[in-house]
Amino acid sequence: QVRLVESGGGVVQIGGSLRLSCKASGRTFSTYIMGWFRQAPGKEREFVSAISSSGGSYSLEARFTASRDNAKNTVYLQMNGLKPEDTAVYFCAVGPRLGTDPSWYEYWGQGTQVTVSS
């Protein structure tokens, strides 16, 4: 069992930046493949970014970048140039393989709300 806790969400103006954090339990965090997803009201959960155990990452858009600090059991999502359509609940997740499909991921955090306003 892996427990994930996201933080760092909030209200930000258009064009602003936020860095989300996701702290994971477990002694083998360095082996975890981590994903970031988001879900807006009435929409399906959407892939944002993923990062492998070795630190390689890819993202939906270049505005979003995942990184990790294995010493802190924490993965981050840096979000720049935020737009109103980025408003959503953001989740981190752990999966056995890198991918964009949320069904591949086994453990999920409770999410953190990001609101982009003018």
N, C-alpha and C positions, 0 to 999 in steps of 0.2 A: 504494500500500500504506500502510495506517495501522496503527501499533502502539499498543496500549492496555495500560496497566498499572494495575491496581486495588490499593488499599491501604486500611488502616484497619479491617479486620475484626478480630474477636476474640470473647472471651466477655464477655457483659454480663448483668446481672441483670434479671429481669422489671421492666418500668417504666423501665429505663434508656435511654440515648441513645448513638448512635454516629454518626460522620460518616465516610462512605466517600469516597475520592478516586479519580479515574481520570485519569491523565496520558496525553495523546495526543501522538503524533508528528505532524509535518506543519506546513507554513507556513500552511495555510489553516484552522486549527482553528476560527477564528471563524465559519466557514461550516458547520461540521459540525452535523448534527442528532444528538443524543446520547440514548441510552436506557439505562435501568437495568432489569435483569431479575434474577430469582432462580430457583434450582432446588434443591428439597429432594430427598433420596434417594427414588427411586421415583416421583417426580412430574415433570410436564412443566415446561419453562421458563415462567416466569410474568412478565408485565409488572409493573413497579413504578412507574416514573416516566419521563418524557421531557422534553427541553428543546430548544427550537428555537434556531436561530442568533441570534435576537434576544433570547433569554432567557425567552420565554414557556414555561411548563411546566404539566404536569398529572400527576397521580399516582393510583395505585390507591386510596390512602387519604390523608387529610389529615395523617396522622402522618409521611408521607414527603414530602420536598421536594427537588427537584433545583435546583441552581444552577451557575453557571459563572464562571470567571475566565479570560477569553481571553488576558490577559497571561501567564498561567502555563500555558496549554494544558491546563487542568484543569477537570473537571466534578466536582461533589460530590453526594452523596446524604445528606441529614440525616434520621436516623431517630429518632423519639421514641416514648416509651411502648411500648417493645418487648415483644413477647409470645413465648411459646415457639414458636408457629406461624410466627414470622418467621425461625426457624432455617433457614438455607439457604446455598448459595454464591451470592454476588451478582456479577453481571457487568455491565460497561458495554459499549456497542456504538455503532457509527456507522452511520447509515442515510441514504438519500436523501430520506426523508420521515418526518414525525412519525407515530408510530403505536404500537399495542400488540402487533402481530404480530411475533414474533421473526424470522420469515422475511424481513421487510422490511429487516433490518439486515445489513450486509455484513461488518463487521469487529468482532471480539470480543476482549475481554481474557481473561486466564486465570482470572479470578474470585478472590474473597476470601471466606473462610468467616466467617459470623456465627452465633454460638451464643448463644441466650438461655436462661439457666438460672435455676432457683430456688435 
